[in-house]
Amino acid sequence: MKTRKLVRVTVTLPEDLLKELDKIVGHAFRSRSQAVVEAVRQLVDSIELGFEGVIIGLISYYFEGRHTMEVLRELGHKYADVIVTSLHFHASSDLCLEVLVVKGEAEPVERLVGELRKVKGVKNVKVAFTRLREELH
């Protein structure tokens, strides 16, 4: 594995947020630094624009209405080349949650997300894309 250069930074946090971080560190990480690196990595992956190459990840959203379901079904067929699988869950009698697992070139995956956000009745579209980084090889 390639050795990465580490850089020391100082971060100022509200006291209550630091206490929450320390609780998480105690349960799931070796150190604050490890937790902060993971949090920053997730932040970068969740808001980065302009991915290139093949990406993998999840797209989740809520929706309501039969018409919305039909539009989503059509989108699923349109983007069948990047949708690996999907999970459909009835959250209530009129609200559904769907999670899509996607893999493909970044451009069509990003187009899918854009089209989902435009569908009337679709709410709270969330994405979690990741890419292989050099240090993971």
C-alpha positions in Angstrom: 0.0 0.0 0.0 1.3 3.5 -0.9 2.2 5.7 2.1 0.3 8.9 2.2 1.6 12.2 3.5 -0.5 13.3 6.5 -1.0 17.0 7.3 -2.0 18.3 10.7 -5.0 20.7 10.9 -6.7 22.4 13.7 -10.5 22.4 13.9 -12.7 24.4 16.2 -16.0 22.7 17.2 -18.9 23.6 19.5 -18.4 21.7 22.8 -21.6 19.7 22.4 -20.6 18.5 18.9 -17.1 17.5 20.2 -18.9 15.4 23.0 -20.9 13.6 20.3 -17.8 13.0 18.3 -16.0 11.5 21.3 -19.0 9.1 21.9 -18.8 7.9 18.3 -15.0 7.6 18.5 -15.3 5.5 21.6 -17.6 3.0 19.9 -16.3 2.9 16.3 -12.9 4.4 15.8 -9.3 4.2 17.0 -9.0 8.0 17.3 -10.6 11.4 16.6 -8.3 11.7 13.6 -9.6 8.5 12.1 -13.2 9.6 12.7 -12.6 13.0 11.1 -10.9 11.5 8.1 -13.9 9.2 7.5 -16.3 12.1 8.0 -14.5 14.3 5.6 -14.2 11.5 3.0 -18.0 10.9 3.3 -18.7 14.7 2.9 -16.5 14.9 -0.2 -18.1 11.9 -1.8 -21.7 13.1 -1.0 -21.3 16.6 -2.5 -18.7 16.2 -5.2 -19.8 17.2 -8.6 -18.3 16.1 -11.8 -17.4 12.6 -11.1 -15.5 10.9 -13.9 -15.2 7.3 -14.9 -17.2 4.5 -13.3 -18.9 5.2 -10.0 -20.9 3.0 -7.7 -23.4 4.0 -5.0 -26.8 4.4 -3.7 -29.7 6.7 -4.6 -32.6 6.8 -2.1 -35.9 8.8 -2.2 -39.5 8.8 -1.0 -42.4 9.1 -3.3 -46.2 9.0 -3.2 -48.8 8.5 -5.9 -49.5 5.9 -8.6 -48.6 8.3 -11.4 -45.2 8.9 -9.7 -44.7 5.2 -9.5 -45.4 4.9 -13.3 -42.9 7.6 -14.1 -40.3 6.0 -11.9 -40.9 2.6 -13.6 -40.2 4.3 -16.9 -37.0 5.9 -15.6 -35.9 2.5 -14.3 -36.2 1.0 -17.8 -34.5 4.0 -19.3 -31.5 3.7 -16.9 -31.4 -0.1 -16.7 -27.8 0.0 -17.8 -26.7 1.7 -14.6 -29.3 0.5 -12.1 -27.9 -2.8 -10.6 -30.9 -3.5 -8.3 -33.6 -1.7 -6.3 -35.4 -2.0 -3.0 -39.0 -0.8 -2.7 -40.5 -0.4 0.8 -44.0 0.7 1.8 -43.4 3.2 4.6 -47.1 3.9 4.9 -50.3 3.4 3.0 -49.4 6.3 0.6 -45.7 6.8 1.0 -42.9 4.5 -0.4 -39.2 4.5 -0.1 -36.9 3.3 -2.8 -33.2 2.6 -2.8 -31.3 2.1 -6.0 -27.9 0.5 -6.3 -26.1 2.0 -9.2 -22.9 1.3 -11.1 -21.8 2.9 -14.3 -20.2 5.9 -16.0 -20.7 9.0 -14.0 -22.6 11.0 -16.6 -25.7 8.7 -17.0 -25.8 8.1 -13.2 -25.8 11.9 -12.6 -28.5 12.3 -15.3 -30.6 9.7 -13.5 -30.3 11.7 -10.2 -31.3 14.9 -12.0 -34.4 13.3 -13.6 -35.4 11.7 -10.3 -35.3 15.2 -8.6 -37.7 16.5 -11.3 -40.4 13.9 -10.9 -43.5 15.3 -9.2 -44.2 13.4 -6.0 -40.5 12.4 -5.4 -39.1 13.8 -2.2 -35.8 13.8 -0.4 -33.5 12.4 -3.1 -30.2 11.4 -1.4 -27.1 10.1 -3.0 -24.1 8.2 -1.7 -21.5 7.6 -4.4 -18.1 6.3 -3.8 -15.1 5.6 -6.0 -12.0 3.5 -5.5 -9.2 5.5 -4.1 -5.5 4.7 -4.6 -5.0 3.9 -0.9 -7.7 1.2 -1.1 -5.9 -0.9 -3.8 
